Amino acid sequence: MLKEEEAIRRSVNDFPYFLFTFCYTLDEHDSKAPVKKVPKKEYIVDLSNLFPSEKLLLVEKSRQMMVTWIACAYALWVALLHDGKRVFLQSKKEKDANAILDRVKLIYDHLPESMKLKYPTDPPAYCRMKWGKRNSIIEAIPQGADQLRQYTASLIISDEMAFQEAAEEAFIACKPSLTGGGQFIGISTPNFKNFWYRCARDIEGIN
């Protein structure tokens, strides 16, 4: 393994390396050792390569696949290691979105102390994690279009998108961000043949 300082430098341009070298998750079913490194399973390796390379990505998941954890690690990688990034984590309700942000905070808390000293976060707040010196921020928001219209986002991660009644309106609102170079990642378990279903199967096309 590279020395820690070299490993941190490599992580800036290599999300898979960052993910498998530095990121931990919480397994609430394991009372003895709940905090664990991200496992290097084949599909997780595939996702770790897709996340930074695709401008528009939809991931259909089943439970316990850790897809949301990987998305949280990616959100952190974008905001932590790159200047001037605005990342949105969107879910059906505000408390659900904040729970996703709590995962980001857990991953950050378990980074090496040297990395946290190099990239210090501002005091964490409800629904917000900010790196003022880097002008980067992660915000947790409920479903809908209003907050996405106010800003140009670098990255939008929509969790359980199939269960958001306002998913289509939110996606339409984020299109200017995508046109301007932003990225959209939609993640969900299936929920009948709604907007998410049509998008994931490209029935109508969403370009």
N, C-alpha and C positions, 0 to 999 in steps of 0.2 A: 504493500500500500504506500502511496505517496505520503510524504511528510504533510502534516496538517495544513501548513501554510500553502504548500503547493496544491494540495487537494482543494482548498478553498478557491484558489485562483482558477483551477480547472473547472470547478462547478459553475462559474459565471457563464460559460458558453456550452455547458454540457448538462442538460437537465437529468438524463438517465443516471449520470454519475452522481449528481447531487442527491437524487432520490435514494439510490441504493447505498450510498456512502454515509449520508447524514440524517436521513429521515426515519422517524419512529411513529408508530401508531398506537392506539389504545384498544386492546382486546378486552372488552368488558365481561367476557365469558371466562376469562382466566384470572382467578383471584390471586394466584401465586405470582405470576409474572405478566401483568396486563400490558406493560409498555414494551413494544417489540419493534425491531427494525423491519422495514418493508421487505417482504420476501421476494426473492428474484424468480418469480414464476413467469412462465413464457408469455402469458397474455399481459402481465403487468409490464414486462420488458417491451412488448409491442405498443402498449398504450404510452409508455414513457417516451417512445420515439415519435408517436403520432402527435402528442399534445403540442410540442413546440414547432411542428412542421406543417400543421393544417390550420388554415385561416378559419374554416368552418367545420366543426366536428360534432357529430352526434353519436353518443354511446348508449346502446341499449344494454342494460345490466340486469342481473338478478341479485338478490340480497347476498351479503357476505362476500362479495367479490372485491371489496376494498376500492372500488372505482372512485367513490367520493373522496376517500383518503388520498388517492393519487392526484385527484383534481386539486385538493387543498394544498398538497406539496407543490404542485405546479403554480398555483396562485402565489404561494410564498416565494418561490424561486423568481417569478416575474417581478414582484414588488421589492423583494429584498436585495436582489443582485443587479438590478437595472434601474437607472435613474428615470424619474418623471413618469412613473406608471400609475395608472388608475385602474384598479381591479374591482369588479363587482361580483359578489356572491349572491345569487338570487334564489329564493325558495318561496313556497306558497305563503308562509307567514313570516313576519319579522323574527319571531322567536326561533323559528326553524333555521332561518338564514344566520342568525347569531350563533346557533348551535354548530353550524358548519364553520363559522369563523373561530369558534372555540377549538376546533380541530387544528386550524392553522396555528393558533397560539400554542397548542401543545407541541406541534412539530417545531416551532421556533424555540420554545423553552428547552427542548432537548438537543438543540444544536450545540456544537462545541462552544465553550466560553469565548474562545478567541474569535470565532465568527460573529458572535453576538456583540462583542466589543468593537469589532470592525464595522458592523452594520447594526447599530443600536436602534431599537424602536422607541417611539414616544410612549409615554404611559398609556397602556391599553385602555380602551373605552368600549362601552356597549356598542356593538355593531360597527366598530371601527378599529383598524390597526394601521398605524401611520409611521413612516420613516421621514420625518421632517427634513433632515439633512439631505435626503435623496429626492425629496419631492415626490415620494411614492406613497400610495395609500391603498388599503383593501377595505371596502365597505360591504356590509351585509344588508341586503334590502329585501322587502317582500315582493310578491309578484306584481306585475303591472308595468305600464310604460312610462309613468311620470318621471321617476328618478333617472331613467335611462335617457330621457330626452334632454336633461339638463346638462349633461357632460359628454365629452368625447372619451369613450372608454378604451383602454388598451386591451383589456380582457374582460369578458363577461362569462361567468360560469353559472348556468341555470341548472339547479339540482331538482330532481323529480319533476322534470318539465311537463310530463304527461298529466300531472295532478294540479297544474296551475291553470285555472280557468282563463286567465288573461295572458297565456303564453304567446298567442299569436300577436296580440297588440304589443307585447314587450319585444318580440322579435322584430316587428316592423319598426319600432322606435330605435332599435339598436343598429339598423341598417346603415345610417350615416357613419357610425363608428367603424363598421366593417369596411365601408368604402374608403375611409380615411386610413386604413391600415390596421384596424383593431382585429380582435379575434373573438369568436363565439364558440363555446363548448356547451352543448346540451346533454345532460345525463338523466336517464330515467329508467325505472321499471315500466313495463307496458301498462296501459290503462285504457282499453278499448280503442276505437278507431277515431281518435281526435287529431288535433293539429300535430302533436308529437308523432303520432303513428304515420301520418301522411309525410311528414318531413323525413323521418327515419328511413322510410321506404322510398322516398323521392317520388311519391305518387303524382304530386302536382308540381314538384320542383320548387325550390326556395331561393334560387339565385337571383 
